[in-house]
């Protein structure tokens, strides 16, 4: 079920081609974070965890991804008024991602439009991969809850296919 969810969103939390550059006070794609966020060390630390997870995803490293989430990590899908729990636990994430990366060999993710509020990091994630009909891309909204320096919970909203000219 988690693999199906990852394929639908072609995540991740993803939902992920950023390089770890520490926790610089800049948003993704060169967008400036607000001055309050730039000075907030906890916001920078939360963004650093998300960046590390994205980097591990882009390197297809499920063990590194699992090391960045709580033991009782939860992955939730939001679709209208329905919220479903698609995965619970570090080991489930690791196993699911190993299978996913074996089937989607060139998937990569970029996080855009970051907003941080307390322990929550919200963003638009753009994921691309090569499918049977060529290069594809889609975007989804994700929210990561960071607790004790690890991802505790993620919520993903339905993915939207992106054309080559989509913003």
PyMOL commands that set and color helices and strands:
alter all, ss='L'
color gray80, all
select helices_A, chain A and resi 2-9+28-30+35-39+41-58+62-67+90-103
alter helices_A, ss='H'
color red, helices_A
select strands_A, chain A and resi 69-79+82-88+108-117+120-131+134-147+150-157+160-161
alter strands_A, ss='S'
color yellow, strands_A
deselect
rebuild
show_as cartoon
